[in-house]
């Protein structure tokens, strides 16, 4: 409970997501965050150590037993007819309504098919260090005819919530917007050079800079 409180996970979140914990076995000393399918059966889980010396920090089902690409985490709590947030991790999930954690930086085919089927509005909220992945997922969703938006946030959703609280997070989420060439380059340059210089604010420069930066990102 001390660990969960440090992450601002309250009793309502614990009940909603049916969070448990372990004291023994191969997953001992971990918080268990389960995922349920539409029938209410457990289809996956993530186990997070609540003691700093227990490594690795996250423990997942064996990929041969249950590949994460075969499930949609938290699908039992998701209404695809409503705007849906795509986040990276399970703690990001807890502070948003109608959210799906990707458990990484790629969108699985099973989730993509659902979004296409229901023509779901998507708000993309990946971690700050995942800009390249965000752009790739954003473009993939756009090409599939999905209405998608991007949220610029420091750290990640869960850490921002822990630091600044619910009201501050709501204000950040309200600022979701479409991606365009100028905005993408400004984000990258903000990260690499501090800010986008006004004298370089023309489309030709932005296109050249974006192509250069994109090649660097691919090399990395």
C-alpha positions as CSV (number, residue, x, y, z in Angstrom):
1,X,0.0,0.0,0.0
2,X,2.9,2.3,0.7
3,X,4.2,1.7,-2.8
4,X,0.8,2.3,-4.4
5,X,0.3,5.5,-2.4
6,X,3.6,6.8,-3.6
7,X,2.3,6.3,-7.2
8,X,-1.0,8.1,-6.2
9,X,-3.0,4.9,-6.8
10,X,-6.1,5.2,-4.6
11,X,-8.6,2.7,-3.3
12,X,-11.0,3.4,-6.3
13,X,-8.2,2.5,-8.8
14,X,-7.3,-0.7,-6.8
15,X,-10.9,-1.8,-6.9
16,X,-11.5,-0.9,-10.6
17,X,-8.4,-2.7,-11.9
18,X,-8.6,-5.5,-9.3
19,X,-4.9,-4.9,-8.2
20,X,-3.4,-7.6,-6.1
21,X,0.1,-8.4,-4.7
22,X,2.3,-11.4,-3.9
23,X,4.5,-12.4,-1.0
24,X,5.8,-15.7,-2.3
25,X,6.5,-17.8,-5.5
26,X,8.5,-16.7,-8.6
27,X,6.6,-13.4,-8.7
28,X,7.0,-12.6,-5.0
29,X,7.0,-9.0,-3.7
30,X,5.2,-7.6,-6.7
31,X,2.0,-5.6,-7.4
32,X,-0.1,-7.6,-9.8
33,X,-2.1,-5.6,-12.4
34,X,-4.4,-8.0,-14.3
35,X,-6.1,-7.6,-17.6
36,X,-9.5,-9.1,-18.3
37,X,-11.2,-10.0,-21.6
38,X,-14.8,-9.1,-22.4
39,X,-15.9,-12.4,-20.7
40,X,-14.2,-11.4,-17.5
41,X,-11.4,-13.9,-17.8
42,X,-7.8,-12.9,-17.1
43,X,-5.9,-12.7,-20.4
44,X,-2.7,-11.1,-19.3
45,X,-1.0,-9.3,-16.3
46,X,2.0,-7.2,-15.4
47,X,3.8,-7.7,-12.1
48,X,5.6,-4.6,-10.7
49,X,8.1,-5.0,-7.8
50,X,7.2,-3.0,-4.8
51,X,10.6,-3.4,-3.2
52,X,13.6,-1.6,-4.8
53,X,16.0,-4.6,-4.7
54,X,13.6,-7.0,-6.4
55,X,14.6,-7.1,-10.1
56,X,13.6,-6.9,-12.8
57,X,11.1,-4.2,-12.0
58,X,8.4,-5.7,-14.3
59,X,7.5,-9.4,-14.7
60,X,5.2,-10.5,-17.5
61,X,3.8,-13.8,-18.7
62,X,6.2,-15.9,-20.8
63,X,5.9,-14.8,-24.5
64,X,5.5,-18.4,-25.6
65,X,2.6,-18.9,-23.2
66,X,0.7,-15.6,-23.8
67,X,2.3,-13.2,-26.4
68,X,1.3,-9.6,-25.6
69,X,0.5,-9.0,-29.3
70,X,-2.4,-11.5,-28.9
71,X,-4.3,-9.5,-26.3
72,X,-5.7,-6.0,-25.7
73,X,-4.8,-5.1,-22.2
74,X,-7.7,-3.7,-20.1
75,X,-10.2,-4.4,-23.0
76,X,-12.9,-5.2,-20.4
77,X,-12.9,-1.6,-19.3
78,X,-12.8,-0.1,-22.8
79,X,-15.7,1.3,-24.9
80,X,-14.4,1.6,-28.5
81,X,-17.3,3.9,-29.3
82,X,-15.8,6.6,-27.1
83,X,-12.5,8.5,-27.5
84,X,-9.7,6.0,-26.4
85,X,-6.3,6.9,-24.9
86,X,-3.3,4.8,-26.0
87,X,-0.5,4.8,-23.4
88,X,2.7,2.9,-22.8
89,X,2.4,1.3,-19.3
90,X,-0.1,0.0,-16.9
91,X,0.3,2.8,-14.4
92,X,-0.5,5.3,-17.2
93,X,-3.7,3.4,-17.7
94,X,-4.9,3.9,-14.2
95,X,-5.1,7.7,-14.3
96,X,-7.1,7.9,-17.5
97,X,-10.6,6.9,-18.5
98,X,-11.0,4.5,-21.4
99,X,-7.3,3.8,-21.9
100,X,-5.3,1.0,-23.3
101,X,-1.6,0.4,-22.5
102,X,0.5,-0.8,-25.4
103,X,3.0,-2.4,-23.0
104,X,5.6,-0.9,-25.3
105,X,5.9,1.4,-28.3
106,X,4.1,-0.6,-31.0
107,X,0.4,-1.1,-31.8
108,X,-0.6,-4.8,-32.1
109,X,-2.7,-5.9,-35.1
110,X,-5.5,-7.1,-32.9
111,X,-5.9,-3.6,-31.4
112,X,-5.6,-1.9,-34.8
113,X,-8.4,-4.0,-36.1
114,X,-10.7,-3.0,-33.3
115,X,-9.9,0.7,-33.8
116,X,-10.7,0.4,-37.5
117,X,-13.9,-1.5,-36.9
118,X,-15.3,1.0,-34.5
119,X,-13.8,4.1,-36.1
120,X,-12.5,5.0,-32.7
121,X,-11.2,8.5,-32.0
122,X,-7.7,7.9,-30.6
123,X,-5.6,10.2,-28.3
124,X,-2.0,9.1,-28.4
125,X,-0.1,9.6,-25.0
126,X,3.2,7.8,-25.3
127,X,6.2,8.7,-23.1
128,X,8.3,11.8,-23.8
129,X,11.2,9.7,-25.0
130,X,9.0,7.9,-27.6
131,X,8.5,10.7,-30.2
132,X,9.7,8.6,-33.2
133,X,7.4,5.8,-32.1
134,X,4.5,8.3,-31.6
135,X,4.9,9.7,-35.1
136,X,5.0,6.2,-36.6
137,X,1.9,5.0,-34.8
138,X,0.1,8.3,-35.6
139,X,0.9,7.9,-39.3
140,X,-0.2,4.3,-39.2
141,X,-3.6,5.2,-37.7
142,X,-4.1,8.1,-40.1
143,X,-3.4,5.8,-43.0
144,X,-6.1,3.4,-41.6
145,X,-8.7,6.2,-41.6
146,X,-8.6,6.7,-37.8
147,X,-9.2,10.1,-36.2
148,X,-6.1,10.4,-34.1
149,X,-4.6,13.2,-31.9
150,X,-1.3,13.7,-30.0
151,X,-0.6,14.8,-26.4
152,X,2.7,16.4,-25.6
153,X,3.7,15.6,-22.1
154,X,6.8,15.6,-19.9
155,X,8.0,12.2,-18.5
156,X,4.9,10.0,-18.9
157,X,1.2,10.1,-18.0
158,X,1.6,8.4,-14.6
159,X,4.7,10.4,-13.5
160,X,3.1,13.6,-14.5
161,X,0.0,12.7,-12.5
162,X,2.2,11.8,-9.5
163,X,4.0,15.1,-9.6
164,X,1.2,17.6,-10.5
165,X,-2.1,15.9,-9.8
166,X,-5.4,15.3,-11.6
167,X,-6.3,18.9,-12.5
168,X,-2.9,19.6,-14.1
169,X,-3.1,16.3,-16.1
170,X,-6.6,17.2,-17.4
171,X,-5.3,20.6,-18.7
172,X,-2.5,18.7,-20.6
173,X,-5.0,16.3,-22.1
174,X,-7.2,19.1,-23.2
175,X,-4.3,20.4,-25.4
176,X,-4.4,17.3,-27.6
177,X,-3.9,18.2,-31.2
178,X,-3.1,16.9,-34.7
179,X,0.5,16.4,-35.8
180,X,1.9,18.2,-38.8
181,X,5.3,18.7,-40.2
182,X,6.0,22.0,-38.5
183,X,4.8,20.7,-35.1
184,X,6.8,17.5,-35.3
185,X,10.0,19.3,-36.2
186,X,9.4,21.8,-33.4
187,X,9.1,19.0,-30.9
188,X,12.3,17.4,-32.0
189,X,14.2,20.6,-32.1
190,X,12.9,21.6,-28.7
191,X,14.3,18.3,-27.4
192,X,17.7,18.6,-29.2
193,X,18.3,22.3,-29.5
194,X,16.1,24.0,-27.0
195,X,13.6,25.7,-29.3
196,X,12.7,26.3,-32.9
197,X,14.3,29.5,-34.1
198,X,11.8,32.0,-35.6
199,X,14.0,32.9,-38.6
200,X,13.9,29.2,-39.6
201,X,10.2,29.0,-39.5
202,X,9.6,28.4,-43.2
203,X,8.3,25.2,-44.7
204,X,11.3,24.4,-46.9
205,X,13.7,24.6,-44.0
206,X,11.3,22.5,-41.9
207,X,11.1,19.8,-44.5
208,X,14.9,19.6,-44.9
209,X,15.3,19.5,-41.1
210,X,12.7,16.9,-40.7
211,X,14.3,14.6,-43.4
212,X,17.7,15.1,-41.7
213,X,16.4,14.4,-38.2
214,X,14.3,11.4,-39.4
215,X,17.4,9.9,-41.0
216,X,19.3,10.3,-37.6
217,X,16.4,8.7,-35.7
218,X,16.4,5.8,-38.1
219,X,20.2,5.4,-37.6
220,X,19.8,5.4,-33.8
